[in-house]
Amino acid sequence: MQHPAVLGDSAVPALHLDPERPPAEGSTLPVLDAPRLRGRFTRIEVNSERLRAVPVYTAEGLSVRLVKR
């Protein structure tokens, strides 16, 4: 039996991008892989003044799409 990943109400992940080789705008990065995912993050922090993360939730996990601030 596989158990779901449950995200807390105040959970805030932090993504640390390589400042010398940041991903391109529009890139989608996998963050969390789980057999089932319940809940949502409050926000997602990114160490970039140029990019912000937009969550892409599925039943199997979470990815983020990096878009221009």
PyMOL Python script that loads the backbone (N, CA, C, O; Angstrom):
from pymol import cmd

cmd.read_pdbstr("""\
ATOM      1  N   MET A   1       0.842  -1.182   0.000  1.00  0.00           N
ATOM      2  CA  MET A   1       0.000   0.000   0.000  1.00  0.00           C
ATOM      3  C   MET A   1       0.886   1.245   0.000  1.00  0.00           C
ATOM      4  O   MET A   1       1.796   1.362   0.821  1.00  0.00           O
ATOM      5  N   GLN A   2       0.629   2.146  -0.894  1.00  0.00           N
ATOM      6  CA  GLN A   2       1.415   3.374  -0.968  1.00  0.00           C
ATOM      7  C   GLN A   2       0.655   4.497  -0.278  1.00  0.00           C
ATOM      8  O   GLN A   2      -0.553   4.648  -0.460  1.00  0.00           O
ATOM      9  N   HIS A   3       1.368   5.275   0.509  1.00  0.00           N
ATOM     10  CA  HIS A   3       0.755   6.377   1.240  1.00  0.00           C
ATOM     11  C   HIS A   3       0.950   7.685   0.481  1.00  0.00           C
ATOM     12  O   HIS A   3       1.965   7.874  -0.190  1.00  0.00           O
ATOM     13  N   PRO A   4      -0.020   8.583   0.589  1.00  0.00           N
ATOM     14  CA  PRO A   4       0.113   9.864  -0.117  1.00  0.00           C
ATOM     15  C   PRO A   4       1.109  10.783   0.575  1.00  0.00           C
ATOM     16  O   PRO A   4       1.342  10.671   1.779  1.00  0.00           O
ATOM     17  N   ALA A   5       1.689  11.685  -0.193  1.00  0.00           N
ATOM     18  CA  ALA A   5       2.463  12.780   0.382  1.00  0.00           C
ATOM     19  C   ALA A   5       1.446  13.860   0.719  1.00  0.00           C
ATOM     20  O   ALA A   5       0.632  14.240  -0.122  1.00  0.00           O
ATOM     21  N   VAL A   6       1.495  14.351   1.945  1.00  0.00           N
ATOM     22  CA  VAL A   6       0.550  15.374   2.384  1.00  0.00           C
ATOM     23  C   VAL A   6       1.329  16.641   2.700  1.00  0.00           C
ATOM     24  O   VAL A   6       2.235  16.635   3.535  1.00  0.00           O
ATOM     25  N   LEU A   7       0.969  17.725   2.026  1.00  0.00           N
ATOM     26  CA  LEU A   7       1.650  19.002   2.219  1.00  0.00           C
ATOM     27  C   LEU A   7       0.935  19.792   3.299  1.00  0.00           C
ATOM     28  O   LEU A   7      -0.292  19.889   3.293  1.00  0.00           O
ATOM     29  N   GLY A   8       1.697  20.357   4.226  1.00  0.00           N
ATOM     30  CA  GLY A   8       1.126  21.173   5.291  1.00  0.00           C
ATOM     31  C   GLY A   8       0.690  22.533   4.792  1.00  0.00           C
ATOM     32  O   GLY A   8       1.180  23.020   3.774  1.00  0.00           O
ATOM     33  N   ASP A   9      -0.231  23.140   5.513  1.00  0.00           N
ATOM     34  CA  ASP A   9      -0.775  24.437   5.124  1.00  0.00           C
ATOM     35  C   ASP A   9       0.282  25.535   5.027  1.00  0.00           C
ATOM     36  O   ASP A   9       0.138  26.463   4.231  1.00  0.00           O
ATOM     37  N   SER A  10       1.332  25.440   5.822  1.00  0.00           N
ATOM     38  CA  SER A  10       2.330  26.510   5.832  1.00  0.00           C
ATOM     39  C   SER A  10       3.655  26.087   5.186  1.00  0.00           C
ATOM     40  O   SER A  10       4.676  26.747   5.378  1.00  0.00           O
ATOM     41  N   ALA A  11       3.640  25.001   4.430  1.00  0.00           N
ATOM     42  CA  ALA A  11       4.863  24.516   3.790  1.00  0.00           C
ATOM     43  C   ALA A  11       5.309  25.463   2.679  1.00  0.00           C
ATOM     44  O   ALA A  11       4.509  25.857   1.830  1.00  0.00           O
ATOM     45  N   VAL A  12       6.599  25.827   2.692  1.00  0.00           N
ATOM     46  CA  VAL A  12       7.165  26.728   1.682  1.00  0.00           C
ATOM     47  C   VAL A  12       8.501  26.143   1.217  1.00  0.00           C
ATOM     48  O   VAL A  12       9.506  26.289   1.913  1.00  0.00           O
ATOM     49  N   PRO A  13       8.531  25.482   0.051  1.00  0.00           N
ATOM     50  CA  PRO A  13       9.804  24.981  -0.445  1.00  0.00           C
ATOM     51  C   PRO A  13      10.654  26.127  -1.001  1.00  0.00           C
ATOM     52  O   PRO A  13      10.130  27.151  -1.439  1.00  0.00           O
ATOM     53  N   ALA A  14      11.957  25.935  -0.975  1.00  0.00           N
ATOM     54  CA  ALA A  14      12.881  26.940  -1.512  1.00  0.00           C
ATOM     55  C   ALA A  14      13.719  26.280  -2.602  1.00  0.00           C
ATOM     56  O   ALA A  14      14.384  25.271  -2.362  1.00  0.00           O
ATOM     57  N   LEU A  15      13.680  26.858  -3.797  1.00  0.00           N
ATOM     58  CA  LEU A  15      14.484  26.363  -4.908  1.00  0.00           C
ATOM     59  C   LEU A  15      15.730  27.226  -5.032  1.00  0.00           C
ATOM     60  O   LEU A  15      15.642  28.454  -5.068  1.00  0.00           O
ATOM     61  N   HIS A  16      16.888  26.583  -5.098  1.00  0.00           N
ATOM     62  CA  HIS A  16      18.152  27.296  -5.227  1.00  0.00           C
ATOM     63  C   HIS A  16      18.718  27.014  -6.615  1.00  0.00           C
ATOM     64  O   HIS A  16      19.272  25.945  -6.871  1.00  0.00           O
ATOM     65  N   LEU A  17      18.569  27.988  -7.499  1.00  0.00           N
ATOM     66  CA  LEU A  17      19.055  27.861  -8.864  1.00  0.00           C
ATOM     67  C   LEU A  17      20.517  28.264  -8.933  1.00  0.00           C
ATOM     68  O   LEU A  17      20.972  29.116  -8.170  1.00  0.00           O
ATOM     69  N   ASP A  18      21.243  27.654  -9.844  1.00  0.00           N
ATOM     70  CA  ASP A  18      22.651  27.994 -10.065  1.00  0.00           C
ATOM     71  C   ASP A  18      22.693  29.399 -10.682  1.00  0.00           C
ATOM     72  O   ASP A  18      22.216  29.585 -11.802  1.00  0.00           O
ATOM     73  N   PRO A  19      23.256  30.393  -9.973  1.00  0.00           N
ATOM     74  CA  PRO A  19      23.254  31.757 -10.499  1.00  0.00           C
ATOM     75  C   PRO A  19      24.114  31.921 -11.755  1.00  0.00           C
ATOM     76  O   PRO A  19      23.890  32.841 -12.542  1.00  0.00           O
ATOM     77  N   GLU A  20      25.092  31.037 -11.948  1.00  0.00           N
ATOM     78  CA  GLU A  20      25.947  31.128 -13.130  1.00  0.00           C
ATOM     79  C   GLU A  20      25.340  30.430 -14.342  1.00  0.00           C
ATOM     80  O   GLU A  20      25.665  30.765 -15.481  1.00  0.00           O
ATOM     81  N   ARG A  21      24.461  29.460 -14.100  1.00  0.00           N
ATOM     82  CA  ARG A  21      23.799  28.726 -15.187  1.00  0.00           C
ATOM     83  C   ARG A  21      22.335  28.482 -14.829  1.00  0.00           C
ATOM     84  O   ARG A  21      21.926  27.332 -14.672  1.00  0.00           O
ATOM     85  N   PRO A  22      21.548  29.536 -14.698  1.00  0.00           N
ATOM     86  CA  PRO A  22      20.145  29.345 -14.325  1.00  0.00           C
ATOM     87  C   PRO A  22      19.355  28.680 -15.451  1.00  0.00           C
ATOM     88  O   PRO A  22      19.710  28.827 -16.621  1.00  0.00           O
ATOM     89  N   PRO A  23      18.300  27.958 -15.118  1.00  0.00           N
ATOM     90  CA  PRO A  23      17.451  27.383 -16.165  1.00  0.00           C
ATOM     91  C   PRO A  23      16.816  28.495 -16.994  1.00  0.00           C
ATOM     92  O   PRO A  23      16.675  29.625 -16.528  1.00  0.00           O
ATOM     93  N   ALA A  24      16.442  28.170 -18.204  1.00  0.00           N
ATOM     94  CA  ALA A  24      15.825  29.147 -19.102  1.00  0.00           C
ATOM     95  C   ALA A  24      14.400  29.451 -18.652  1.00  0.00           C
ATOM     96  O   ALA A  24      13.719  28.601 -18.077  1.00  0.00           O
ATOM     97  N   GLU A  25      13.969  30.667 -18.921  1.00  0.00           N
ATOM     98  CA  GLU A  25      12.581  31.039 -18.678  1.00  0.00           C
ATOM     99  C   GLU A  25      11.687  30.071 -19.449  1.00  0.00           C
ATOM    100  O   GLU A  25      11.955  29.763 -20.610  1.00  0.00           O
ATOM    101  N   GLY A  26      10.628  29.595 -18.803  1.00  0.00           N
ATOM    102  CA  GLY A  26       9.714  28.636 -19.421  1.00  0.00           C
ATOM    103  C   GLY A  26      10.058  27.190 -19.121  1.00  0.00           C
ATOM    104  O   GLY A  26       9.286  26.293 -19.459  1.00  0.00           O
ATOM    105  N   SER A  27      11.216  26.939 -18.484  1.00  0.00           N
ATOM    106  CA  SER A  27      11.604  25.582 -18.123  1.00  0.00           C
ATOM    107  C   SER A  27      10.654  25.030 -17.061  1.00  0.00           C
ATOM    108  O   SER A  27      10.129  25.771 -16.230  1.00  0.00           O
ATOM    109  N   THR A  28      10.446  23.715 -17.105  1.00  0.00           N
ATOM    110  CA  THR A  28       9.673  23.028 -16.071  1.00  0.00           C
ATOM    111  C   THR A  28      10.613  22.078 -15.348  1.00  0.00           C
ATOM    112  O   THR A  28      11.282  21.254 -15.971  1.00  0.00           O
ATOM    113  N   LEU A  29      10.659  22.202 -14.022  1.00  0.00           N
ATOM    114  CA  LEU A  29      11.560  21.392 -13.207  1.00  0.00           C
ATOM    115  C   LEU A  29      10.758  20.495 -12.266  1.00  0.00           C
ATOM    116  O   LEU A  29       9.839  20.981 -11.606  1.00  0.00           O
ATOM    117  N   PRO A  30      11.078  19.200 -12.183  1.00  0.00           N
ATOM    118  CA  PRO A  30      10.407  18.333 -11.214  1.00  0.00           C
ATOM    119  C   PRO A  30      10.872  18.689  -9.803  1.00  0.00           C
ATOM    120  O   PRO A  30      12.051  18.962  -9.582  1.00  0.00           O
ATOM    121  N   VAL A  31       9.943  18.684  -8.855  1.00  0.00           N
ATOM    122  CA  VAL A  31      10.268  19.025  -7.469  1.00  0.00           C
ATOM    123  C   VAL A  31       9.972  17.864  -6.537  1.00  0.00           C
ATOM    124  O   VAL A  31      10.792  17.530  -5.681  1.00  0.00           O
ATOM    125  N   LEU A  32       8.817  17.250  -6.692  1.00  0.00           N
ATOM    126  CA  LEU A  32       8.369  16.214  -5.764  1.00  0.00           C
ATOM    127  C   LEU A  32       7.677  15.116  -6.542  1.00  0.00           C
ATOM    128  O   LEU A  32       6.760  15.386  -7.317  1.00  0.00           O
ATOM    129  N   ASP A  33       8.107  13.872  -6.343  1.00  0.00           N
ATOM    130  CA  ASP A  33       7.486  12.716  -6.979  1.00  0.00           C
ATOM    131  C   ASP A  33       6.894  11.858  -5.864  1.00  0.00           C
ATOM    132  O   ASP A  33       7.607  11.432  -4.955  1.00  0.00           O
ATOM    133  N   ALA A  34       5.605  11.612  -5.937  1.00  0.00           N
ATOM    134  CA  ALA A  34       4.931  10.835  -4.902  1.00  0.00           C
ATOM    135  C   ALA A  34       3.823  10.012  -5.552  1.00  0.00           C
ATOM    136  O   ALA A  34       3.258  10.432  -6.562  1.00  0.00           O
ATOM    137  N   PRO A  35       3.501   8.832  -4.983  1.00  0.00           N
ATOM    138  CA  PRO A  35       2.439   8.020  -5.569  1.00  0.00           C
ATOM    139  C   PRO A  35       1.086   8.742  -5.549  1.00  0.00           C
ATOM    140  O   PRO A  35       0.249   8.528  -6.426  1.00  0.00           O
ATOM    141  N   ARG A  36       0.885   9.583  -4.559  1.00  0.00           N
ATOM    142  CA  ARG A  36      -0.307  10.437  -4.465  1.00  0.00           C
ATOM    143  C   ARG A  36       0.099  11.694  -3.713  1.00  0.00           C
ATOM    144  O   ARG A  36       0.924  11.643  -2.801  1.00  0.00           O
ATOM    145  N   LEU A  37      -0.479  12.812  -4.094  1.00  0.00           N
ATOM    146  CA  LEU A  37      -0.132  14.090  -3.477  1.00  0.00           C
ATOM    147  C   LEU A  37      -1.406  14.796  -3.040  1.00  0.00           C
ATOM    148  O   LEU A  37      -2.345  14.952  -3.821  1.00  0.00           O
ATOM    149  N   ARG A  38      -1.425  15.222  -1.776  1.00  0.00           N
ATOM    150  CA  ARG A  38      -2.565  15.977  -1.261  1.00  0.00           C
ATOM    151  C   ARG A  38      -2.061  17.275  -0.664  1.00  0.00           C
ATOM    152  O   ARG A  38      -1.031  17.297   0.009  1.00  0.00           O
ATOM    153  N   GLY A  39      -2.792  18.368  -0.912  1.00  0.00           N
ATOM    154  CA  GLY A  39      -2.441  19.661  -0.353  1.00  0.00           C
ATOM    155  C   GLY A  39      -1.734  20.538  -1.368  1.00  0.00           C
ATOM    156  O   GLY A  39      -1.482  20.139  -2.504  1.00  0.00           O
ATOM    157  N   ARG A  40      -1.425  21.738  -0.923  1.00  0.00           N
ATOM    158  CA  ARG A  40      -0.765  22.736  -1.766  1.00  0.00           C
ATOM    159  C   ARG A  40       0.266  23.482  -0.918  1.00  0.00           C
ATOM    160  O   ARG A  40       0.099  23.628   0.293  1.00  0.00           O
ATOM    161  N   PHE A  41       1.331  23.949  -1.568  1.00  0.00           N
ATOM    162  CA  PHE A  41       2.290  24.798  -0.878  1.00  0.00           C
ATOM    163  C   PHE A  41       1.723  26.209  -0.781  1.00  0.00           C
ATOM    164  O   PHE A  41       0.993  26.650  -1.669  1.00  0.00           O
ATOM    165  N   THR A  42       2.055  26.912   0.291  1.00  0.00           N
ATOM    166  CA  THR A  42       1.642  28.298   0.463  1.00  0.00           C
ATOM    167  C   THR A  42       2.226  29.160  -0.648  1.00  0.00           C
ATOM    168  O   THR A  42       1.527  29.971  -1.254  1.00  0.00           O
ATOM    169  N   ARG A  43       3.513  28.973  -0.904  1.00  0.00           N
ATOM    170  CA  ARG A  43       4.222  29.652  -1.985  1.00  0.00           C
ATOM    171  C   ARG A  43       5.509  28.864  -2.234  1.00  0.00           C
ATOM    172  O   ARG A  43       5.842  27.948  -1.483  1.00  0.00           O
ATOM    173  N   ILE A  44       6.215  29.226  -3.278  1.00  0.00           N
ATOM    174  CA  ILE A  44       7.492  28.587  -3.597  1.00  0.00           C
ATOM    175  C   ILE A  44       8.525  29.689  -3.754  1.00  0.00           C
ATOM    176  O   ILE A  44       8.379  30.571  -4.600  1.00  0.00           O
ATOM    177  N   GLU A  45       9.562  29.636  -2.941  1.00  0.00           N
ATOM    178  CA  GLU A  45      10.615  30.651  -2.996  1.00  0.00           C
ATOM    179  C   GLU A  45      11.679  30.243  -4.013  1.00  0.00           C
ATOM    180  O   GLU A  45      12.024  29.066  -4.127  1.00  0.00           O
ATOM    181  N   VAL A  46      12.190  31.220  -4.743  1.00  0.00           N
ATOM    182  CA  VAL A  46      13.250  30.988  -5.725  1.00  0.00           C
ATOM    183  C   VAL A  46      14.320  32.060  -5.527  1.00  0.00           C
ATOM    184  O   VAL A  46      13.994  33.237  -5.374  1.00  0.00           O
ATOM    185  N   ASN A  47      15.579  31.668  -5.528  1.00  0.00           N
ATOM    186  CA  ASN A  47      16.687  32.614  -5.339  1.00  0.00           C
ATOM    187  C   ASN A  47      17.037  33.309  -6.656  1.00  0.00           C
ATOM    188  O   ASN A  47      18.183  33.265  -7.104  1.00  0.00           O
ATOM    189  N   SER A  48      16.053  33.940  -7.261  1.00  0.00           N
ATOM    190  CA  SER A  48      16.263  34.629  -8.531  1.00  0.00           C
ATOM    191  C   SER A  48      15.449  35.912  -8.546  1.00  0.00           C
ATOM    192  O   SER A  48      14.279  35.925  -8.163  1.00  0.00           O
ATOM    193  N   GLU A  49      16.078  36.987  -8.992  1.00  0.00           N
ATOM    194  CA  GLU A  49      15.342  38.237  -9.146  1.00  0.00           C
ATOM    195  C   GLU A  49      14.670  38.311 -10.508  1.00  0.00           C
ATOM    196  O   GLU A  49      13.858  39.203 -10.757  1.00  0.00           O
ATOM    197  N   ARG A  50      15.008  37.373 -11.391  1.00  0.00           N
ATOM    198  CA  ARG A  50      14.498  37.372 -12.758  1.00  0.00           C
ATOM    199  C   ARG A  50      13.356  36.378 -12.966  1.00  0.00           C
ATOM    200  O   ARG A  50      12.478  36.605 -13.799  1.00  0.00           O
ATOM    201  N   LEU A  51      13.366  35.266 -12.202  1.00  0.00           N
ATOM    202  CA  LEU A  51      12.393  34.201 -12.394  1.00  0.00           C
ATOM    203  C   LEU A  51      11.557  33.955 -11.144  1.00  0.00           C
ATOM    204  O   LEU A  51      12.008  34.175 -10.019  1.00  0.00           O
ATOM    205  N   ARG A  52      10.322  33.492 -11.369  1.00  0.00           N
ATOM    206  CA  ARG A  52       9.485  33.032 -10.259  1.00  0.00           C
ATOM    207  C   ARG A  52       8.950  31.654 -10.631  1.00  0.00           C
ATOM    208  O   ARG A  52       8.931  31.295 -11.809  1.00  0.00           O
ATOM    209  N   ALA A  53       8.521  30.886  -9.650  1.00  0.00           N
ATOM    210  CA  ALA A  53       8.062  29.518  -9.863  1.00  0.00           C
ATOM    211  C   ALA A  53       6.542  29.450  -9.817  1.00  0.00           C
ATOM    212  O   ALA A  53       5.911  29.937  -8.879  1.00  0.00           O
ATOM    213  N   VAL A  54       5.968  28.838 -10.842  1.00  0.00           N
ATOM    214  CA  VAL A  54       4.528  28.588 -10.890  1.00  0.00           C
ATOM    215  C   VAL A  54       4.337  27.084 -10.673  1.00  0.00           C
ATOM    216  O   VAL A  54       4.849  26.286 -11.458  1.00  0.00           O
ATOM    217  N   PRO A  55       3.612  26.681  -9.624  1.00  0.00           N
ATOM    218  CA  PRO A  55       3.455  25.252  -9.367  1.00  0.00           C
ATOM    219  C   PRO A  55       2.597  24.571 -10.429  1.00  0.00           C
ATOM    220  O   PRO A  55       1.633  25.140 -10.941  1.00  0.00           O
ATOM    221  N   VAL A  56       2.982  23.332 -10.743  1.00  0.00           N
ATOM    222  CA  VAL A  56       2.216  22.480 -11.647  1.00  0.00           C
ATOM    223  C   VAL A  56       1.946  21.191 -10.868  1.00  0.00           C
ATOM    224  O   VAL A  56       2.795  20.302 -10.804  1.00  0.00           O
ATOM    225  N   TYR A  57       0.748  21.105 -10.276  1.00  0.00           N
ATOM    226  CA  TYR A  57       0.382  19.953  -9.453  1.00  0.00           C
ATOM    227  C   TYR A  57      -0.270  18.877 -10.304  1.00  0.00           C
ATOM    228  O   TYR A  57      -1.069  19.165 -11.195  1.00  0.00           O
ATOM    229  N   THR A  58       0.089  17.624 -10.012  1.00  0.00           N
ATOM    230  CA  THR A  58      -0.589  16.476 -10.601  1.00  0.00           C
ATOM    231  C   THR A  58      -0.883  15.506  -9.467  1.00  0.00           C
ATOM    232  O   THR A  58      -0.458  15.731  -8.334  1.00  0.00           O
ATOM    233  N   ALA A  59      -1.594  14.447  -9.755  1.00  0.00           N
ATOM    234  CA  ALA A  59      -1.874  13.443  -8.725  1.00  0.00           C
ATOM    235  C   ALA A  59      -0.597  12.733  -8.284  1.00  0.00           C
ATOM    236  O   ALA A  59      -0.551  12.160  -7.195  1.00  0.00           O
ATOM    237  N   GLU A  60       0.431  12.767  -9.117  1.00  0.00           N
ATOM    238  CA  GLU A  60       1.679  12.060  -8.828  1.00  0.00           C
ATOM    239  C   GLU A  60       2.794  12.942  -8.298  1.00  0.00           C
ATOM    240  O   GLU A  60       3.879  12.440  -8.005  1.00  0.00           O
ATOM    241  N   GLY A  61       2.562  14.238  -8.165  1.00  0.00           N
ATOM    242  CA  GLY A  61       3.645  15.062  -7.647  1.00  0.00           C
ATOM    243  C   GLY A  61       3.534  16.516  -8.023  1.00  0.00           C
ATOM    244  O   GLY A  61       2.454  17.031  -8.310  1.00  0.00           O
ATOM    245  N   LEU A  62       4.681  17.166  -8.014  1.00  0.00           N
ATOM    246  CA  LEU A  62       4.744  18.601  -8.255  1.00  0.00           C
ATOM    247  C   LEU A  62       5.961  18.930  -9.115  1.00  0.00           C
ATOM    248  O   LEU A  62       7.061  18.427  -8.886  1.00  0.00           O
ATOM    249  N   SER A  63       5.739  19.774 -10.094  1.00  0.00           N
ATOM    250  CA  SER A  63       6.814  20.389 -10.865  1.00  0.00           C
ATOM    251  C   SER A  63       6.599  21.888 -10.769  1.00  0.00           C
ATOM    252  O   SER A  63       5.536  22.336 -10.340  1.00  0.00           O
ATOM    253  N   VAL A  64       7.595  22.665 -11.163  1.00  0.00           N
ATOM    254  CA  VAL A  64       7.413  24.103 -11.241  1.00  0.00           C
ATOM    255  C   VAL A  64       7.819  24.583 -12.627  1.00  0.00           C
ATOM    256  O   VAL A  64       8.777  24.085 -13.218  1.00  0.00           O
ATOM    257  N   ARG A  65       7.084  25.544 -13.126  1.00  0.00           N
ATOM    258  CA  ARG A  65       7.434  26.199 -14.387  1.00  0.00           C
ATOM    259  C   ARG A  65       8.035  27.549 -14.024  1.00  0.00           C
ATOM    260  O   ARG A  65       7.437  28.316 -13.269  1.00  0.00           O
ATOM    261  N   LEU A  66       9.196  27.835 -14.551  1.00  0.00           N
ATOM    262  CA  LEU A  66       9.885  29.083 -14.251  1.00  0.00           C
ATOM    263  C   LEU A  66       9.449  30.145 -15.268  1.00  0.00           C
ATOM    264  O   LEU A  66       9.596  29.963 -16.477  1.00  0.00           O
ATOM    265  N   VAL A  67       8.916  31.245 -14.758  1.00  0.00           N
ATOM    266  CA  VAL A  67       8.450  32.323 -15.616  1.00  0.00           C
ATOM    267  C   VAL A  67       9.084  33.633 -15.166  1.00  0.00           C
ATOM    268  O   VAL A  67       9.575  33.745 -14.043  1.00  0.00           O
ATOM    269  N   LYS A  68       9.067  34.613 -16.049  1.00  0.00           N
ATOM    270  CA  LYS A  68       9.643  35.928 -15.764  1.00  0.00           C
ATOM    271  C   LYS A  68       8.841  36.617 -14.666  1.00  0.00           C
ATOM    272  O   LYS A  68       7.612  36.549 -14.645  1.00  0.00           O
ATOM    273  N   ARG A  69       9.550  37.284 -13.753  1.00  0.00           N
ATOM    274  CA  ARG A  69       8.880  38.067 -12.696  1.00  0.00           C
ATOM    275  C   ARG A  69       8.227  39.277 -13.279  1.00  0.00           C
ATOM    276  O   ARG A  69       7.614  40.059 -12.552  1.00  0.00           O
TER     277      ARG A  69
END
""", "prot")
cmd.dss("prot")
cmd.show_as("cartoon", "prot")
cmd.util.cbc("prot")
cmd.orient("prot")
